[in-house]
Amino acid sequence: MGEPAGGMGNPHSPVLYQLSIEILQPESKGRYVDGTLGAGGHAKGILETSSPDGQLLGLDVDDQALAIAKSVLASYPKRATIQKGSYAEIDSHIQQIGWDCVNGVLLDLGLSSMQLDTSERGFSFIKDAPLDMRFDPSTGMSAEELLNSWDEQSIADMIWKFGEESKSRQIAREIVKQRPIRTASELANLVLKVYKGKRGKVHPATRTFQSVRMAVNQELETLEQGLERSVGVLCRAGRLAVISFHSLEDRLVKKFFQRESRDCICPPEQPGCTCSHKASVRILTRKPLIPDKEEIEENPRSRSAKLRAVEKI
Ligand SMILES: C[S@@+](CC[C@H](N)C(=O)[O-])C[C@H]1O[C@@H](n2cnc3c(N)ncnc32)[C@H](O)[C@@H]1O
């Protein structure tokens, strides 16, 4: 299976590396998609395990990630294809390279350590930087544009829905009062002010930052479409593995897998089935797989990771 690209003890180590490779079972005759390539750690593992002939398509929307992944995967010129693009459009990407279906898809959601650590991207409130937060800074609305243009109600709804933040209304009011908001630390200090300077185990701005990032990148809509299309492109017995990092994502993945594994999705109180829905997958993980103590100690950012997987029937 090989050593993860990040190496042991490195914060860039791919999360749940062994388990995700074990569940995908890459084989030499197989075709695989890493829909969230990042620094290419999982992708390298898939290529190593599917040696000598397994093929991999790697997608990412972030040019910096793509550049790093290209150099990490440079030793597989004939077996790895790297493209800029969203996993939400996985079907058109596999068509473009002439594949009709794939034997495995991996989605490792959210933010890479690299993105979090690059201060100019504005993902982290520990670093002072312009508020951008786009995975692909060449397209769409930045966090700064969003926070300085949306009305108070929409900002409050976003912080509540994507951050599950109980003080969403007060934070939205403070944002509108203090506009223009330009930097990550301005936003973090404003949340801290709403919390009257009280800090718990996690910084009180964590949930607000998460909500803004999710809105800027339309993460839940992308995930919904990406799951649907990934199952759609799997060959028979092909596997989809998804690593999520917070409850909103995990809930969506879990519900999607449950629905797609059932022959009928009519409400339980309905006497007969009228939906004609057919199960398309079998669930491989009744409970999500999570990192062990050792991995969490080596890479604390893995602590909230959950891996769920299905197999196409
Ligand atoms: C947690 S990292 C992946 C790390 C990777 N598994 C590794 O081993 O290095 C998530 C990556 O997904 C990318 N990403 C976010 N949204 C995406 C989308 N819609 N399509 C493709 N990639 C996306 C991010 O830019 C980021 O590089």
The ligand as an ORCA input file, in Angstrom:
! r2SCAN-3c Opt
* xyz 0 1
  C      -9.000     17.477      2.503
  S      -8.307     17.951      0.979
  C      -7.867     16.471      0.186
  C      -6.539     15.915      0.628
  C      -6.100     14.717     -0.175
  N      -6.953     13.566      0.016
  C      -4.654     14.349      0.104
  O      -4.364     13.144      0.300
  O      -3.820     15.232      0.113
  C      -9.702     18.459      0.080
  C      -9.408     19.009     -1.312
  O     -10.640     19.076     -2.002
  C     -10.609     20.183     -2.860
  N     -11.977     20.521     -3.250
  C     -12.892     21.247     -2.573
  N     -14.032     21.310     -3.267
  C     -13.824     20.592     -4.403
  C     -14.645     20.269     -5.516
  N     -15.892     20.701     -5.601
  N     -14.122     19.495     -6.489
  C     -12.840     19.046     -6.422
  N     -12.014     19.329     -5.383
  C     -12.511     20.087     -4.396
  C      -9.897     21.240     -2.052
  O      -9.370     22.233     -2.905
  C      -8.820     20.408     -1.343
  O      -7.612     20.427     -2.055
*
